Amino acid sequence: YGRFEMNLRENEYELILGGETVDSKSFPSFERNDMFLEEMRAFLNCVDTREKEGIDLQDGCGSLRFALAIKESMEKKTLVKC
């Protein structure tokens, strides 16, 4: 049993398994706004070139199923497969 904690203000994460931190990392040079700007650039590029972005609806649905399985796993405190 474990958990993954993210601190979005400090740009760091911590992986905790069995009550013990097994991994952690900090990203001091990360600027949160950069990811939004890059997403906008990618969108505008798709509009200009008519090229499709690498992620389609099926991929998005798979990511949602994965996130919902994580949520259910946390609530039930057991492994949930997706």
C-alpha positions in Angstrom: 0.0 0.0 0.0 1.4 3.4 -0.9 0.7 6.9 -2.1 2.0 9.5 -4.5 2.1 13.0 -3.2 2.6 16.1 -5.5 3.2 19.6 -4.2 2.3 21.8 -7.2 3.4 25.0 -5.4 6.9 23.7 -4.7 7.2 21.6 -7.9 8.1 18.4 -6.2 6.7 14.9 -5.6 7.2 12.0 -3.1 6.4 8.3 -3.5 5.6 6.6 -0.2 5.3 2.9 0.1 4.5 1.2 3.4 4.9 4.5 5.2 8.4 5.0 3.9 9.5 7.5 1.2 11.1 5.5 -1.6 11.4 8.3 -4.2 11.2 12.0 -4.3 12.2 14.7 -6.7 12.1 18.5 -7.0 11.9 20.6 -10.2 13.0 24.1 -9.1 13.2 25.5 -12.7 9.8 24.3 -13.7 7.4 27.2 -14.6 3.8 26.0 -14.4 2.6 28.5 -17.0 5.0 27.0 -19.6 2.8 23.9 -19.9 -0.3 26.0 -20.7 1.7 28.1 -23.3 3.1 24.9 -24.9 -0.4 23.4 -25.1 -1.7 26.6 -26.8 1.2 26.5 -29.3 0.4 22.9 -30.1 -3.2 23.7 -30.6 -2.5 26.6 -32.9 0.0 24.5 -34.9 -2.8 21.9 -35.4 -5.1 24.7 -36.6 -2.5 26.1 -39.0 -1.3 22.8 -40.4 -4.4 20.7 -40.1 -2.2 18.0 -38.5 -3.6 15.9 -35.7 -2.1 16.0 -32.2 -0.6 12.7 -30.9 -3.4 12.0 -28.5 -6.9 11.0 -29.7 -10.2 10.4 -28.0 -9.4 6.7 -27.4 -6.2 7.7 -25.6 -8.0 10.3 -23.6 -10.7 7.8 -22.5 -7.9 5.3 -21.5 -6.3 8.0 -19.3 -9.7 8.7 -17.7 -10.2 5.0 -17.0 -6.8 4.9 -15.4 -7.4 7.9 -13.2 -10.8 6.6 -12.1 -9.2 3.2 -11.2 -6.6 5.1 -9.1 -9.3 7.0 -7.3 -11.3 3.8 -6.7 -8.1 2.0 -5.5 -7.5 4.8 -3.0 -11.0 4.8 -1.7 -11.1 1.0 -1.3 -7.5 0.7 -0.2 -7.0 -2.2 -2.6 -5.7 -2.8 -6.1 -8.1 -1.9 -8.9 -7.3 -3.0 -12.4 -8.4 -1.0 -15.4 
